[in-house]
Amino acid sequence: MQLLVGGVKGGTGKSTLAVNLGVERARQGKKIILVDADPDQESLSDYIANRDEHGAMPSVPVVQVKGSTTAKSLQALGRDFDDVIVDCGGFDSIELRQAALISHAWVVPLNPSQLQIWTMPKLKSVLDEANAMRGDAQLTGWLLGMRISTNPYSSAKDDLQAVAEAFPGFRTLRTIVHQRAAFEKAEKLGLAVTELEKPNTSERRARDSIRELHREVFGVTDAIRAANA
Amino acid sequence: MPKPPLQFTRPARPEGRTEQRDMRPAPSPAIDLDSPEVQAFSLRGRVAVPPLIEDGAGEGARAMEPVARSSASAPEPEPPLLDDLIVDDPWRHVAIKLPAVSGRKLSEIADLRCSKRTRVALELLQNPLRDLARAHRSGEYPPLRRVSAGVSRSGVSLILPQDLADDLRHVVETRRAVKAQILARLLVPEIDALYIKEVLHRH
């Protein structure tokens, strides 16, 4: 499965999400590769370099792609790996558009603040243009509540649902990933939150949210693979 | 702001919201990636601009002109492309953290060559890594210049040719080192030297 993690706003947690999903996928025994398609920042490469320095296992490979051959490179990787997780930069880039053409799923991490919601029309136009070329294989944008406040009065979940209703072509994932220090701690160690040792309550909740998200994103793919096996 | 009143019954849930739907991925699309429509669609996206070099190179250095390859690099085989990927050996996949200034120098060199950072980095790593592995096999363990990436870092991910991956494995296992550390310490001085040769000496 080719999974695109992207949006047109920076700092939404795309790289964090890509690494955490990728590591969880690798821990499930899947042959995965992470693709750093953000030549401006290279955050994903930094994360994995940090992971390698700390000797964390399983080892998760990462490659960088750039420019108008991105889609072909992703297709080539898709032949060798069970899953390819692509992290694009937080802007409307060539790499984002190329990945949108051939991906099977597109996760858009979003904290539904006003500034982030204002990026949705741009995102929808990219999705619509890509779908105009994809024929029957229409791509749906999966909105993920990411870095959401743990405040019980937060209206983020309802706001996210409202965003999905306002922009046809997008749906909300039921998983919510809250803003937690566990992600920063794991990042410093080059780990995913699912790998933190002796987790406290907050770290366990972060871990559970990533596992739930993993099931939600890859569940159908795994079921289809199991049925075909 | 007044405290919201307590509600003693659960609010009514709108139709459809309680329903948990499977998130089904899209099938693989049949797209001609070389078609003019696809190219036009892609090119409406912004191109990533390499960051400016802080230490002396002016606008002229940013011109996308090919630069003569160094004589040392000429006979080397082309580094592997993504399509040639063989993925069974984890030693072939490396991600290196470079100091930000080294990363920018690498970008500048690659731009001037109309090449890629990964390709230049691979070329730069080949000789020093082979020399280091040769030294280790003969029982010598030369010290490597310490590289401090600091807070601001620039990452580069490479797929090593199999022979280089074997050399890297030998070095790492012999020294009980970390592969990204070895590669960063080899790469940074090479980038500095090539930057002086190919970028600064042009002005």
Interface residues (C-beta under 8 A of the other chain):
Chain A: M1 K31 I33 D36 D38 P39 D40 E42 S43 L44 S45 D46 I48 A49 N50 R51 D52 E53 G55 S59 P61 V62 V63 Q64 V65 K66 G67 S68 A71 K72 S73 Q75 A76 L77 D80 F81 G89 F91 D92 S93 I94 E95 L96 R97 Q98 L101 I102 S103 H104 A105 V126 E129 A130 M133 R134 G135 D136 A137 Q138 L139 T140 W142 Y153 Q161 R171 L173 R174 E216 V217 G219 V220 T221
Chain B: P4 R17 Q20 R21 D22 M23 R24 P25 A26 P27 S28 P29 A30 I31 L33 E37 V38 Q39 F41 S42 L43 R44 G45 R46 V47 A48 V49 P50 P51 L82 D83 L85 V87 P90 H93 V94 A95 I96 K97 G103 K116 R117 T118 R153 S154 G155 V156 S157 I159 V178 K179 A180 Q181
